Amino acid sequence: MRGGTRGFALSLSALFSLMICAPAWSQEFPARAIRIVVPVAAGGSPDVLARIIGEQMRTRLGNEGAEVTLMSPEAFTGMIRSEITKYRKVVQDRNLKPG
């Protein structure tokens, strides 16, 4: 009898877990660009491997409008800086205050 109660509790918790995750299933993937940041210099084996993986991701997700981009740390830093500048201007134009 005790094992049956335990099995029921596990089944019930699994059911609740599935119910909580249900909204995530309805989202389309990928909704935004996928960026792969390779933290080493170009031409090394990690860079080559990341390029191969990125190309495979492009071909497999390409039908769904996926954009896969490989970035060096310098390019990623530049992209983040431009995003910060863009949003800083939006915050200043709207007189938003932090907090």
C-alpha positions in Angstrom: 0.0 0.0 0.0 2.8 2.4 0.8 4.5 1.8 -2.6 1.2 2.7 -4.3 0.9 6.0 -2.5 4.5 6.8 -3.4 4.0 6.0 -7.1 0.8 8.1 -7.1 2.7 11.0 -5.6 5.5 10.7 -8.2 2.9 10.5 -11.0 1.1 13.5 -9.7 4.3 15.6 -9.4 5.2 14.6 -13.0 1.8 15.7 -14.2 2.1 19.1 -12.5 5.6 19.5 -14.0 4.2 18.9 -17.5 1.4 21.4 -16.9 3.8 24.1 -15.8 6.0 23.5 -18.9 3.1 23.5 -21.3 3.3 27.3 -22.1 6.9 26.9 -23.1 6.1 24.3 -25.7 3.9 26.8 -27.6 6.8 29.2 -28.3 8.5 29.0 -31.6 12.2 28.3 -31.6 14.3 30.2 -32.4 12.6 33.4 -31.7 15.8 35.5 -32.0 19.3 35.1 -33.5 21.6 32.5 -32.0 25.1 33.9 -31.2 28.0 31.7 -30.6 30.9 33.5 -28.9 34.2 31.7 -29.4 36.6 32.9 -26.6 39.8 32.1 -28.5 41.7 33.6 -31.5 40.4 32.8 -35.0 41.9 29.8 -36.7 42.4 27.6 -33.7 40.7 24.2 -33.2 37.9 25.6 -31.0 37.2 28.2 -33.7 37.1 25.6 -36.4 34.8 23.4 -34.3 32.5 26.3 -33.5 32.2 27.1 -37.2 31.4 23.6 -38.1 28.7 23.4 -35.4 27.4 26.8 -36.5 27.1 25.7 -40.1 25.2 22.6 -39.1 22.9 24.6 -36.9 22.2 27.0 -39.9 21.4 24.1 -42.2 19.1 22.3 -39.7 17.4 25.5 -38.4 17.5 27.5 -41.7 14.1 26.5 -42.8 12.6 28.1 -39.7 14.3 31.4 -40.2 17.2 30.9 -37.7 20.1 33.2 -37.8 23.3 31.6 -36.4 26.2 34.0 -35.9 29.8 33.3 -34.7 31.4 36.1 -32.9 34.8 36.8 -31.4 35.0 38.3 -27.9 35.9 41.6 -29.5 32.9 41.6 -31.8 30.6 40.5 -29.0 31.9 43.4 -26.8 31.3 45.8 -29.6 27.7 44.5 -30.1 27.0 44.9 -26.3 28.4 48.4 -26.3 26.2 49.4 -29.2 23.1 47.9 -27.4 24.0 49.8 -24.2 24.3 53.1 -26.2 21.0 52.5 -28.0 19.1 51.8 -24.7 20.8 54.6 -22.8 19.4 57.0 -25.4 15.9 55.5 -25.0 16.1 55.8 -21.2 17.3 59.4 -21.4 14.7 60.4 -24.0 11.9 59.1 -21.8 13.4 60.5 -18.5 13.3 57.0 -16.9 14.9 56.7 -13.5 16.5 53.4 -12.2 14.8 51.6 -9.4 
